[in-house]
Structure formats: C-alpha cells, structure tokens
Amino acid sequence: MTLLALCRILIFSNVIGSKRFPFFIKLILCVIIIWTFFLILVGSITQNFLLVGPGWDYDFTVSNAEIFATFEIIISFTCLVLSYFAYIFMAYLIYAKKNLISSVHSRRNEIAILLQSTFVTLYITGMIFVWHQALFSIVSFIDMENQRNQAILNCCLILHCYVNPILTLICNKSIREDCLKLLGFKKRRNVRGDLVSKLSSIHPTETNQN
C-alpha cells in the first residue's frame, strides 16, 4: 500500500512514468520481497507462531519472537501512516491543479481512491489495536479471551486481503468495466466496426443503378 501510494504521487506529479518505474522503486520492491521471504524462513525454522484456540499468535517462549512482534507493530503503523498521508497529499495535488476542466475526471477517481484508502487504513489499524490488546488499553473492552471474538478477529485478518481489491472494483469505474469485459458480463466494443460505420455514414458508398 505504501509503495503504491508513493508511486501514484510520483506518477501524478510527472516525476516517473506509469509504464516504467525507476531503479529506486524496484529496489524498494526487492527489499519488501526479501523481507517477506526472510520472515517466512525464520518463522519456519524457529516456529515462533502457534495455534491458540481458533487463531494464531506469537509464541513468546521462542527466542526473538517478541522482537518480531515489535517489528510488526512498528512497520505496520509506519506504513499505514505513510500511505494515508501520501493519499491526502495526492488529494491536495489534485485540488491544487489550475486546469480544472482537464482534471475533473481524475479528481473524481482520486477522491474515490482516497475514500478507499481511508477505509482500508481504519480497518487494518483497528485489527492491529485488537490483535495487540496488551499494548493498547483503549480496546480492552473487547474480551479476547472469548473464542468467538478470536474467531471473528482471525476472519477479519483473512478478509483484509480482499478488502482493497473489492473496494478498487467498487470505486474505480474503468477497472470495474475491464473486469466485467474479461469475465464476459459486458460486451467489448468493436472500435474498428464503429469507426467504419461512422465513416460510411459520412461518406456513403455510391452504388450503380442498373
């Protein structure tokens, strides 16, 4: 989310292109992938996660499990704050555009994306607060000893992978139409046929009368 928000600002500001990303963006993406595989490798070796009731949690009896739990909170909140402020800054750039006529459609799309980012940020932040309830007493009214609440939280953690794509389909008309065309729910326009019919109506073919 953070890298996507950064790229959108740079594209909107004409710093980078939309089809080819510079080296530093690729480098950040590689770091994210390496960190992900590192977490998977370390978790597989140390078994620092265990099944507790209907959900998963850190096994703090394993060495370095507390460090990874702290890293999770720091990285998660840092990325959430950066991505959300990036979208706010993007909205500011949109409204600061001088040519209002050419940016009306873009403004509508970006405001929809800003609303999408707000919902996703609040959704993930709420889950982090509840997941690390020992650190955030503000959500202590939720009884996480209750297995039903644990199951609901884990379902929310699973569903959060689908929240952003679903909201993208809802908020972005062009992506929604492309997906409908790909699935066959909406017919593709025959641009060449439309062009020929328009040209035929402007320059009708002359026929010989016998």
Accessible surface in RSA format (square Angstrom, percent):
REM  Atomic radii and reference values for relative SASA: ProtOr
REM  Chains: A
REM  Algorithm: Lee & Richards
REM  Probe-radius: 1.40
REM  Slices: 20
REM RES _ NUM      All-atoms   Total-Side   Main-Chain    Non-polar    All polar
REM                ABS   REL    ABS   REL    ABS   REL    ABS   REL    ABS   REL
RES MET A   1    81.66  42.3  39.20  25.9  42.46 101.1  32.69  27.8  48.98  64.9
RES THR A   2    35.22  25.1  33.00  33.4   2.23   5.3  31.88  42.8   3.34   5.1
RES LEU A   3    28.36  15.8  23.90  17.1   4.45  11.2  25.99  18.3   2.37   6.4
RES LEU A   4    93.50  52.1  88.08  63.0   5.42  13.6  91.67  64.4   1.83   4.9
RES ALA A   5     0.00   0.0   0.00   0.0   0.00   0.0   0.00   0.0   0.00   0.0
RES LEU A   6    65.75  36.6  65.49  46.8   0.26   0.7  65.60  46.1   0.15   0.4
RES CYS A   7     9.94   7.5   9.94  11.1   0.00   0.0   4.11  10.4   5.83   6.3
RES ARG A   8    67.07  28.2  62.86  32.0   4.22  10.0   9.87  13.5  57.20  34.7
RES ILE A   9    20.88  11.9  20.88  15.6   0.00   0.0  20.88  15.0   0.00   0.0
RES LEU A  10    28.36  15.8  28.36  20.3   0.00   0.0  28.36  19.9   0.00   0.0
RES ILE A  11    56.16  32.0  50.26  37.4   5.90  14.2  50.26  36.2   5.90  16.0
RES PHE A  12    40.39  20.2  27.46  17.0  12.93  33.6  34.00  20.6   6.38  18.3
RES SER A  13    50.63  42.8  24.11  32.2  26.52  61.1  27.11  57.7  23.52  32.9
RES ASN A  14   127.37  87.8  97.88  94.6  29.49  71.0  27.48  66.1  99.90  96.6
RES VAL A  15    98.77  65.0  68.00  61.6  30.77  74.2  73.46  63.8  25.31  68.6
RES ILE A  16    20.86  11.9   7.46   5.6  13.39  32.3  16.07  11.6   4.79  13.0
RES GLY A  17    41.56  51.3   0.00   N/A  41.56  51.3  32.86  90.2   8.70  19.5
RES SER A  18    75.62  63.9  52.42  70.0  23.19  53.4  26.91  57.3  48.71  68.2
RES LYS A  19   200.47  97.8 164.33 100.8  36.14  86.0 112.35 101.1  88.12  93.9
RES ARG A  20   200.53  84.2 190.11  96.9  10.42  24.8  67.91  92.8 132.62  80.4
RES PHE A  21    75.71  37.9  69.95  43.3   5.76  15.0  70.23  42.6   5.48  15.7
RES PRO A  22    41.69  30.4  29.14  26.6  12.55  45.6  41.38  34.2   0.31   1.9
RES PHE A  23   152.88  76.5 143.47  88.9   9.41  24.5 145.43  88.2   7.45  21.3
RES PHE A  24    90.51  45.3  89.41  55.4   1.09   2.8  89.42  54.2   1.08   3.1
RES ILE A  25     6.94   4.0   6.94   5.2   0.00   0.0   6.94   5.0   0.00   0.0
RES LYS A  26   108.93  53.1 107.52  66.0   1.42   3.4  63.53  57.2  45.40  48.4
RES LEU A  27    91.60  51.0  89.25  63.8   2.36   5.9  91.43  64.2   0.18   0.5
RES ILE A  28    64.41  36.7  63.18  47.1   1.24   3.0  64.41  46.4   0.00   0.0
RES LEU A  29    86.41  48.1  86.41  61.8   0.00   0.0  86.41  60.7   0.00   0.0
RES CYS A  30    63.90  48.3  62.46  69.7   1.44   3.4  11.81  29.9  52.09  56.2
RES VAL A  31    86.09  56.6  84.94  76.9   1.15   2.8  85.61  74.4   0.47   1.3
RES ILE A  32    81.71  46.5  79.31  59.1   2.40   5.8  81.70  58.8   0.02   0.0
RES ILE A  33    83.13  47.3  81.48  60.7   1.65   4.0  83.13  59.9   0.00   0.0
RES ILE A  34   117.94  67.1 114.65  85.4   3.30   7.9 117.00  84.3   0.94   2.6
RES TRP A  35    82.98  33.3  81.05  39.2   1.94   4.5  77.23  41.2   5.76   9.3
RES THR A  36    64.58  45.9  63.88  64.8   0.71   1.7  48.16  64.7  16.42  24.8
RES PHE A  37   131.68  65.9 128.53  79.6   3.14   8.2 128.82  78.1   2.86   8.2
RES PHE A  38    88.55  44.3  84.21  52.2   4.33  11.3  88.05  53.4   0.50   1.4
RES LEU A  39    71.13  39.6  63.04  45.1   8.10  20.4  63.30  44.5   7.84  21.1
RES ILE A  40   102.85  58.5  94.81  70.6   8.04  19.4 101.79  73.3   1.06   2.9
RES LEU A  41   107.14  59.7 104.10  74.5   3.04   7.6 106.94  75.1   0.21   0.6
RES VAL A  42    25.89  17.0  25.09  22.7   0.80   1.9  25.89  22.5   0.00   0.0
RES GLY A  43    20.11  24.8   0.00   N/A  20.11  24.8  14.64  40.2   5.47  12.3
RES SER A  44    68.28  57.7  50.52  67.4  17.76  40.9  33.99  72.4  34.29  48.0
RES ILE A  45   126.21  71.8  98.61  73.5  27.60  66.5 104.40  75.2  21.81  59.2
RES THR A  46    49.12  34.9  32.94  33.4  16.18  38.5  39.42  53.0   9.69  14.7
RES GLN A  47   115.56  64.6 109.84  80.3   5.72  13.6  48.65 103.6  66.91  50.7
RES ASN A  48    12.90   8.9  12.90  12.5   0.00   0.0   0.34   0.8  12.56  12.1
RES PHE A  49    79.45  39.8  68.04  42.1  11.41  29.7  68.04  41.3  11.41  32.7
RES LEU A  50    69.69  38.8  66.15  47.3   3.54   8.9  69.69  48.9   0.00   0.0
RES LEU A  51   110.42  61.5  85.18  60.9  25.24  63.4  85.18  59.8  25.24  67.9
RES VAL A  52    70.00  46.1  64.90  58.8   5.10  12.3  68.11  59.2   1.89   5.1
RES GLY A  53    43.21  53.3   0.00   N/A  43.21  53.3  19.75  54.2  23.46  52.5
RES PRO A  54    58.25  42.5  26.67  24.3  31.59 114.8  38.78  32.0  19.48 121.1
RES GLY A  55     3.76   4.6   0.00   N/A   3.76   4.6   3.76  10.3   0.00   0.0
RES TRP A  56   134.20  53.9 129.26  62.6   4.94  11.6 105.37  56.2  28.83  46.8
RES ASP A  57    57.09  40.0  57.09  56.8   0.00   0.0   8.64  20.3  48.45  48.3
RES TYR A  58    25.87  12.1  19.32  11.0   6.55  17.0   5.00   3.8  20.87  25.7
RES ASP A  59    29.90  20.9  28.65  28.5   1.25   3.0   1.27   3.0  28.63  28.6
RES PHE A  60   117.97  59.0  89.69  55.6  28.28  73.6  90.28  54.7  27.69  79.2
RES THR A  61   128.03  91.1  89.66  90.9  38.37  91.4  86.68 116.4  41.35  62.5
RES VAL A  62    34.32  22.6  25.07  22.7   9.25  22.3  30.56  26.6   3.76  10.2
RES SER A  63    84.30  71.2  67.05  89.5  17.25  39.7  52.19 111.1  32.10  45.0
RES ASN A  64    84.92  58.6  73.43  71.0  11.49  27.7   8.28  19.9  76.64  74.1
RES ALA A  65     0.21   0.2   0.00   0.0   0.21   0.5   0.05   0.1   0.15   0.4
RES GLU A  66   122.37  70.3 121.08  91.6   1.29   3.1  35.35  68.4  87.02  71.0
RES ILE A  67    91.96  52.3  88.88  66.2   3.08   7.4  91.84  66.1   0.12   0.3
RES PHE A  68    26.54  13.3  24.32  15.1   2.21   5.8  24.32  14.7   2.21   6.3
RES ALA A  69     8.21   7.5   8.21  12.7   0.00   0.0   8.21  11.6   0.00   0.0
RES THR A  70    65.12  46.3  64.29  65.2   0.83   2.0  45.66  61.3  19.46  29.4
RES PHE A  71    87.07  43.6  87.07  53.9   0.00   0.0  87.07  52.8   0.00   0.0
RES GLU A  72    58.28  33.5  49.53  37.5   8.76  20.9  32.05  62.0  26.24  21.4
RES ILE A  73    23.18  13.2  23.05  17.2   0.14   0.3  23.18  16.7   0.00   0.0
RES ILE A  74    97.05  55.2  91.75  68.4   5.30  12.8  96.83  69.7   0.23   0.6
RES ILE A  75    71.73  40.8  69.68  51.9   2.05   4.9  71.73  51.6   0.00   0.0
RES SER A  76    30.01  25.4  22.10  29.5   7.91  18.2  11.14  23.7  18.87  26.4
RES PHE A  77    44.99  22.5  44.80  27.8   0.18   0.5  44.99  27.3   0.00   0.0
RES THR A  78    67.10  47.7  60.37  61.2   6.73  16.0  50.59  67.9  16.51  25.0
RES CYS A  79    50.52  38.2  50.09  55.9   0.43   1.0  16.28  41.2  34.25  36.9
RES LEU A  80    11.50   6.4  11.07   7.9   0.42   1.1  11.47   8.1   0.02   0.1
RES VAL A  81    76.78  50.5  73.84  66.8   2.94   7.1  76.78  66.7   0.00   0.0
RES LEU A  82   100.01  55.7  95.32  68.2   4.69  11.8  95.73  67.2   4.28  11.5
RES SER A  83     0.38   0.3   0.36   0.5   0.02   0.0   0.02   0.0   0.36   0.5
RES TYR A  84    58.52  27.3  58.52  33.3   0.00   0.0  33.15  24.9  25.37  31.3
RES PHE A  85   126.85  63.5 123.15  76.3   3.70   9.6 123.45  74.8   3.40   9.7
RES ALA A  86    16.83  15.5  11.15  17.2   5.67  12.9  16.34  23.0   0.48   1.3
RES TYR A  87    13.56   6.3  12.56   7.1   1.00   2.6   4.98   3.7   8.58  10.6
RES ILE A  88    71.04  40.4  70.10  52.2   0.94   2.3  70.15  50.5   0.89   2.4
RES PHE A  89    97.56  48.8  94.47  58.5   3.09   8.0  97.42  59.1   0.14   0.4
RES MET A  90     3.18   1.6   3.18   2.1   0.00   0.0   0.76   0.6   2.41   3.2
RES ALA A  91    12.20  11.2  11.06  17.1   1.14   2.6  11.77  16.6   0.43   1.1
RES TYR A  92   141.55  66.1 135.34  77.0   6.21  16.2  95.89  72.1  45.67  56.3
RES LEU A  93    39.29  21.9  36.01  25.8   3.28   8.3  36.08  25.3   3.21   8.6
RES ILE A  94     0.27   0.2   0.27   0.2   0.00   0.0   0.27   0.2   0.00   0.0
RES TYR A  95   130.37  60.9 109.89  62.5  20.48  53.3  87.75  65.9  42.61  52.5
RES ALA A  96    56.56  52.0  26.32  40.6  30.24  68.8  38.17  53.8  18.39  48.7
RES LYS A  97    83.65  40.8  75.52  46.3   8.13  19.4  35.71  32.1  47.94  51.1
RES LYS A  98   200.57  97.9 169.66 104.1  30.92  73.6 120.03 108.0  80.55  85.8
RES ASN A  99    88.54  61.1  79.72  77.0   8.81  21.2  33.50  80.6  55.03  53.2
RES LEU A 100   100.67  56.1  97.80  70.0   2.87   7.2  97.84  68.7   2.83   7.6
RES ILE A 101   158.35  90.1 143.27 106.7  15.08  36.4 145.55 104.8  12.80  34.7
RES SER A 102    82.28  69.5  45.80  61.1  36.49  84.1  45.45  96.8  36.83  51.6
RES SER A 103     8.12   6.9   7.24   9.7   0.88   2.0   8.12  17.3   0.00   0.0
RES VAL A 104    66.93  44.0  65.68  59.5   1.24   3.0  65.68  57.1   1.24   3.4
RES HIS A 105   114.86  62.8 112.37  78.1   2.49   6.4  85.78  88.4  29.08  33.8
RES SER A 106    35.81  30.3  31.86  42.5   3.95   9.1  27.19  57.9   8.62  12.1
RES ARG A 107    38.23  16.1  38.23  19.5   0.00   0.0  14.28  19.5  23.95  14.5
RES ARG A 108   140.97  59.2 134.90  68.8   6.07  14.5  68.65  93.8  72.32  43.8
RES ASN A 109    37.31  25.7  35.87  34.7   1.44   3.5   7.24  17.4  30.07  29.1
RES GLU A 110    19.65  11.3  17.05  12.9   2.59   6.2   1.23   2.4  18.42  15.0
RES ILE A 111    54.24  30.9  54.13  40.3   0.10   0.2  54.24  39.1   0.00   0.0
RES ALA A 112    20.43  18.8  18.07  27.9   2.35   5.4  20.15  28.4   0.28   0.7
RES ILE A 113    16.91   9.6  16.87  12.6   0.04   0.1  16.87  12.2   0.04   0.1
RES LEU A 114    35.82  19.9  35.82  25.6   0.00   0.0  35.82  25.2   0.00   0.0
RES LEU A 115   117.91  65.7 112.56  80.5   5.35  13.5 113.01  79.4   4.90  13.2
RES GLN A 116    17.17   9.6  14.78  10.8   2.39   5.7   3.48   7.4  13.70  10.4
RES SER A 117     5.82   4.9   2.60   3.5   3.22   7.4   5.77  12.3   0.06   0.1
RES THR A 118    36.97  26.3  36.92  37.4   0.05   0.1  32.74  44.0   4.23   6.4
RES PHE A 119   105.84  53.0 102.88  63.7   2.96   7.7 105.22  63.8   0.62   1.8
RES VAL A 120     4.70   3.1   4.70   4.3   0.00   0.0   4.70   4.1   0.00   0.0
RES THR A 121    16.19  11.5  16.19  16.4   0.00   0.0  16.19  21.7   0.00   0.0
RES LEU A 122   122.44  68.2 113.69  81.3   8.75  22.0 113.96  80.0   8.47  22.8
RES TYR A 123    50.92  23.8  38.90  22.1  12.02  31.3  44.76  33.6   6.16   7.6
RES ILE A 124    31.51  17.9  31.51  23.5   0.00   0.0  31.51  22.7   0.00   0.0
RES THR A 125    33.15  23.6  33.15  33.6   0.00   0.0  28.63  38.5   4.52   6.8
RES GLY A 126    33.43  41.2   0.00   N/A  33.43  41.2  32.98  90.5   0.45   1.0
RES MET A 127    14.68   7.6  12.19   8.1   2.50   5.9  13.81  11.7   0.87   1.2
RES ILE A 128    15.90   9.0  14.32  10.7   1.57   3.8  15.89  11.4   0.00   0.0
RES PHE A 129    49.68  24.9  49.68  30.8   0.00   0.0  49.68  30.1   0.00   0.0
RES VAL A 130    22.62  14.9  21.57  19.5   1.05   2.5  21.57  18.7   1.05   2.8
RES TRP A 131    55.06  22.1  30.58  14.8  24.48  57.5  30.10  16.0  24.96  40.5
RES HIS A 132    20.00  10.9  14.41  10.0   5.59  14.3   7.43   7.7  12.58  14.6
RES GLN A 133    39.72  22.2  33.37  24.4   6.35  15.1  12.96  27.6  26.75  20.3
RES ALA A 134   108.63  99.9  63.67  98.2  44.96 102.3  75.99 107.0  32.64  86.5
RES LEU A 135   118.89  66.2  88.52  63.3  30.36  76.3  92.46  64.9  26.43  71.1
RES PHE A 136    44.52  22.3  40.54  25.1   3.98  10.4  44.52  27.0   0.00   0.0
RES SER A 137    92.24  77.9  79.46 106.0  12.78  29.4  44.56  94.9  47.68  66.8
RES ILE A 138   126.19  71.8 105.77  78.8  20.43  49.2 115.98  83.5  10.21  27.7
RES VAL A 139    19.11  12.6  19.11  17.3   0.00   0.0  19.11  16.6   0.00   0.0
RES SER A 140    75.20  63.5  54.50  72.7  20.70  47.7  29.05  61.9  46.15  64.6
RES PHE A 141   161.80  81.0 125.02  77.4  36.78  95.7 136.87  83.0  24.94  71.4
RES ILE A 142    49.17  28.0  44.63  33.2   4.53  10.9  48.40  34.9   0.76   2.1
RES ASP A 143    78.21  54.8  70.10  69.8   8.11  19.2  35.25  83.0  42.96  42.8
RES MET A 144    35.03  18.1  28.87  19.1   6.15  14.7  27.91  23.7   7.12   9.4
RES GLU A 145   152.87  87.8 134.38 101.7  18.49  44.0  54.64 105.7  98.23  80.2
RES ASN A 146    54.38  37.5  45.94  44.4   8.44  20.3  10.61  25.5  43.77  42.3
RES GLN A 147   117.85  65.9 113.32  82.8   4.53  10.8  32.86  70.0  84.99  64.5
RES ARG A 148   165.71  69.6 156.63  79.8   9.08  21.6  67.24  91.9  98.47  59.7
RES ASN A 149    31.01  21.4  27.88  26.9   3.13   7.5   3.75   9.0  27.27  26.4
RES GLN A 150    30.96  17.3  30.71  22.4   0.25   0.6  10.95  23.3  20.01  15.2
RES ALA A 151    36.21  33.3  34.13  52.7   2.08   4.7  35.78  50.4   0.43   1.1
RES ILE A 152    96.41  54.9  94.34  70.3   2.08   5.0  96.28  69.3   0.13   0.4
RES LEU A 153    15.84   8.8  13.47   9.6   2.37   6.0  15.72  11.0   0.12   0.3
RES ASN A 154    23.52  16.2  23.11  22.3   0.41   1.0  10.53  25.4  12.98  12.5
RES CYS A 155    68.70  52.0  67.28  75.0   1.42   3.3  16.31  41.3  52.40  56.5
RES CYS A 156    36.48  27.6  36.48  40.7   0.00   0.0   0.53   1.3  35.95  38.8
RES LEU A 157    49.95  27.8  46.06  33.0   3.89   9.8  46.33  32.5   3.62   9.7
RES ILE A 158   112.19  63.8 107.19  79.9   4.99  12.0 111.79  80.5   0.40   1.1
RES LEU A 159    99.83  55.6  99.19  71.0   0.64   1.6  99.19  69.7   0.64   1.7
RES HIS A 160    63.21  34.5  56.02  38.9   7.19  18.4  28.46  29.3  34.76  40.4
RES CYS A 161    79.95  60.5  58.49  65.2  21.46  50.4  25.93  65.7  54.02  58.3
RES TYR A 162   123.93  57.9 123.93  70.5   0.00   0.0  77.23  58.0  46.70  57.6
RES VAL A 163    22.62  14.9  19.65  17.8   2.96   7.1  22.56  19.6   0.06   0.2
RES ASN A 164    42.93  29.6  42.93  41.5   0.00   0.0  11.55  27.8  31.38  30.3
RES PRO A 165    71.67  52.2  64.55  58.8   7.13  25.9  70.47  58.2   1.20   7.4
RES ILE A 166    93.05  53.0  92.97  69.3   0.08   0.2  93.04  67.0   0.01   0.0
RES LEU A 167    32.37  18.0  32.37  23.2   0.00   0.0  32.37  22.7   0.00   0.0
RES THR A 168    36.32  25.8  36.03  36.5   0.29   0.7  27.92  37.5   8.40  12.7
RES LEU A 169    67.50  37.6  67.44  48.3   0.05   0.1  67.50  47.4   0.00   0.0
RES ILE A 170   109.57  62.4  94.47  70.4  15.10  36.4  96.85  69.7  12.72  34.5
RES CYS A 171    35.11  26.6  17.00  19.0  18.11  42.6   6.11  15.5  29.00  31.3
RES ASN A 172    22.94  15.8  21.81  21.1   1.13   2.7   2.54   6.1  20.40  19.7
RES LYS A 173   123.43  60.2 122.13  74.9   1.30   3.1  64.95  58.5  58.48  62.3
RES SER A 174    65.18  55.1  59.25  79.1   5.93  13.7  47.05 100.2  18.13  25.4
RES ILE A 175    68.93  39.2  68.25  50.8   0.68   1.6  68.88  49.6   0.05   0.1
RES ARG A 176    84.10  35.3  83.99  42.8   0.11   0.3  34.58  47.3  49.52  30.0
RES GLU A 177    45.43  26.1  45.43  34.4   0.00   0.0   6.63  12.8  38.81  31.7
RES ASP A 178    86.75  60.8  81.41  81.0   5.34  12.6  26.83  63.2  59.91  59.8
RES CYS A 179    43.98  33.3  42.66  47.6   1.32   3.1  11.88  30.1  32.10  34.6
RES LEU A 180    66.03  36.8  66.03  47.2   0.00   0.0  66.03  46.4   0.00   0.0
RES LYS A 181    55.46  27.1  47.82  29.3   7.64  18.2   8.98   8.1  46.47  49.5
RES LEU A 182   137.82  76.8 114.38  81.8  23.45  58.9 114.88  80.7  22.95  61.8
RES LEU A 183   122.44  68.2  93.95  67.2  28.49  71.6  98.57  69.2  23.87  64.2
RES GLY A 184    63.51  78.3   0.00   N/A  63.51  78.3  30.75  84.4  32.76  73.4
RES PHE A 185   154.82  77.5 118.05  73.1  36.78  95.7 122.94  74.5  31.88  91.2
RES LYS A 186    86.49  42.2  79.97  49.1   6.52  15.5  58.23  52.4  28.26  30.1
RES LYS A 187   191.36  93.4 173.43 106.4  17.93  42.7 122.64 110.4  68.72  73.2
RES ARG A 188   161.06  67.6 137.78  70.2  23.28  55.4  57.78  79.0 103.28  62.6
RES ARG A 189   170.64  71.6 149.01  76.0  21.63  51.5  65.94  90.1 104.70  63.5
RES ASN A 190   100.88  69.6  89.75  86.7  11.13  26.8  34.53  83.1  66.34  64.1
RES VAL A 191   112.00  73.7 107.90  97.7   4.11   9.9 108.48  94.3   3.52   9.5
RES ARG A 192   194.52  81.7 188.71  96.2   5.81  13.8  65.85  90.0 128.67  78.0
RES GLY A 193    29.31  36.1   0.00   N/A  29.31  36.1  23.97  65.8   5.34  12.0
RES ASP A 194    47.56  33.3  46.98  46.8   0.58   1.4  11.60  27.3  35.96  35.9
RES LEU A 195   100.20  55.8  98.34  70.4   1.86   4.7 100.07  70.3   0.13   0.3
RES VAL A 196    83.07  54.7  82.61  74.8   0.46   1.1  82.98  72.1   0.09   0.2
RES SER A 197    64.42  54.4  53.47  71.4  10.95  25.2  47.67 101.5  16.75  23.5
RES LYS A 198   123.61  60.3 121.37  74.5   2.24   5.3  73.58  66.2  50.04  53.3
RES LEU A 199    90.13  50.2  89.13  63.8   1.01   2.5  89.28  62.7   0.85   2.3
RES SER A 200    54.34  45.9  47.19  63.0   7.14  16.5  30.80  65.6  23.54  33.0
RES SER A 201    88.38  74.7  52.73  70.4  35.65  82.1  52.78 112.4  35.60  49.9
RES ILE A 202   115.11  65.5  91.03  67.8  24.08  58.0  96.50  69.5  18.61  50.5
RES HIS A 203   133.01  72.7 120.16  83.5  12.85  32.9  81.27  83.8  51.74  60.2
RES PRO A 204    97.05  70.7  83.33  76.0  13.72  49.9  85.17  70.3  11.88  73.8
RES THR A 205   119.09  84.7  92.08  93.3  27.01  64.4  67.90  91.2  51.18  77.4
RES GLU A 206   166.64  95.7 137.82 104.3  28.82  68.6  57.68 111.6 108.96  89.0
RES THR A 207   110.07  78.3  86.16  87.3  23.92  57.0  65.75  88.3  44.32  67.0
RES ASN A 208   145.33 100.2 118.77 114.8  26.56  64.0  28.01  67.4 117.32 113.4
RES GLN A 209   173.11  96.8 137.29 100.3  35.82  85.3  45.69  97.3 127.42  96.6
RES ASN A 210   193.97 133.8 115.12 111.3  78.85 189.9  69.98 168.4 123.99 119.8
END  Absolute sums over single chains surface
CHAIN  1 A    15462.4      13464.6       1997.8      10620.5       4841.9
END  Absolute sums over all chains
TOTAL         15462.4      13464.6       1997.8      10620.5       4841.9
